[in-house]
Amino acid sequence: MVSALLVVLGSLIALVVLGLVGFGVRRRLIQRPGGTFDCSARFVPPRAGQSQGKGWLYGVARYNGDRVEWFRVFSYAPRPRRWLQRDRIQVRERRHPHGEEELALLPGAVVLSCRHDGWDVELAMSEDALTGFLAWLEAAPPGQRVNVA
């Protein structure tokens, strides 16, 4: 009885360790090509009366040519969950998190409200990542429109 319990407990611990190692390996594979930054995202803005802290997802973003690929941190998917095409991003405003958002986001994050293909998107990243993101937007090839406010 005790040995069976130890086997089950050992198996559960091994599964948890393998799961955590899987997250780490996936993140390393995402970051291998370079150009990545921590970026929380909210693809569905809160409705009136709903908490401002709801809907934020932790993620990692990666520059890939003329698009930014966004991966959820707590996922095993090898492909990005969303991507934003550079010439379709319209930056609306830049602000600091307020209220419950401060608890939902990483410390020092800046929120960038955008529109992409008719959808509202909010991205939260560090000041340094924001500077790089805005520079990437403005560095569009000649002939492409730039929508930075």
URKA-V638573 format. One record per residue. N is the residue number from 1. OMEGA is omega in whole degrees, 0 to 359 (none if undefined). BURIAL is I if it has 16 or more other C-alpha atoms within 10 Angstrom, else O. Layout:
BEGIN
n: <N | N>
omega: <OMEGA | OMEGA>
burial: <BURIAL | BURIAL>
END
This chain:
BEGIN
n: <1 | 2 | 3 | 4 | 5 | 6 | 7 | 8 | 9 | 10 | 11 | 12 | 13 | 14 | 15 | 16 | 17 | 18 | 19 | 20 | 21 | 22 | 23 | 24 | 25 | 26 | 27 | 28 | 29 | 30 | 31 | 32 | 33 | 34 | 35 | 36 | 37 | 38 | 39 | 40 | 41 | 42 | 43 | 44 | 45 | 46 | 47 | 48 | 49 | 50 | 51 | 52 | 53 | 54 | 55 | 56 | 57 | 58 | 59 | 60 | 61 | 62 | 63 | 64 | 65 | 66 | 67 | 68 | 69 | 70 | 71 | 72 | 73 | 74 | 75 | 76 | 77 | 78 | 79 | 80 | 81 | 82 | 83 | 84 | 85 | 86 | 87 | 88 | 89 | 90 | 91 | 92 | 93 | 94 | 95 | 96 | 97 | 98 | 99 | 100 | 101 | 102 | 103 | 104 | 105 | 106 | 107 | 108 | 109 | 110 | 111 | 112 | 113 | 114 | 115 | 116 | 117 | 118 | 119 | 120 | 121 | 122 | 123 | 124 | 125 | 126 | 127 | 128 | 129 | 130 | 131 | 132 | 133 | 134 | 135 | 136 | 137 | 138 | 139 | 140 | 141 | 142 | 143 | 144 | 145 | 146 | 147 | 148 | 149>
omega: <181 | 180 | 177 | 178 | 178 | 178 | 180 | 180 | 177 | 179 | 179 | 179 | 179 | 178 | 178 | 179 | 178 | 178 | 179 | 177 | 178 | 177 | 181 | 180 | 180 | 180 | 178 | 179 | 178 | 184 | 185 | 181 | 180 | 178 | 181 | 176 | 177 | 185 | 173 | 182 | 174 | 184 | 177 | 181 | 181 | 176 | 179 | 180 | 180 | 181 | 178 | 181 | 183 | 172 | 181 | 178 | 177 | 181 | 176 | 178 | 181 | 175 | 178 | 181 | 182 | 176 | 174 | 178 | 182 | 181 | 172 | 179 | 185 | 179 | 176 | 183 | 180 | 182 | 178 | 178 | 178 | 170 | 182 | 179 | 186 | 184 | 179 | 181 | 174 | 178 | 181 | 181 | 177 | 182 | 174 | 179 | 179 | 179 | 183 | 177 | 181 | 179 | 184 | 185 | 177 | 180 | 179 | 181 | 174 | 182 | 177 | 178 | 184 | 172 | 180 | 181 | 178 | 181 | 175 | 180 | 174 | 179 | 178 | 183 | 178 | 178 | 181 | 179 | 179 | 177 | 178 | 180 | 180 | 176 | 178 | 178 | 183 | 181 | 179 | 178 | 179 | 179 | 178 | 179 | 179 | 184 | 179 | 180 | none>
burial: <O | O | O | O | O | O | O | O | O | O | O | O | O | O | O | O | O | O | O | O | O | O | O | O | O | I | I | O | O | I | O | O | O | O | O | I | I | I | I | I | I | I | I | O | I | O | O | O | O | O | O | I | I | O | I | I | I | I | I | I | I | I | I | O | O | O | I | I | I | I | I | I | I | O | O | O | O | O | O | I | O | O | I | I | O | I | I | I | I | I | I | O | O | I | O | O | I | O | O | O | I | I | O | I | I | I | O | O | I | I | I | I | I | I | I | I | O | O | O | I | I | I | I | I | I | I | O | O | I | I | O | O | I | O | O | O | I | I | O | O | O | O | O | O | O | I | I | O | O>
END
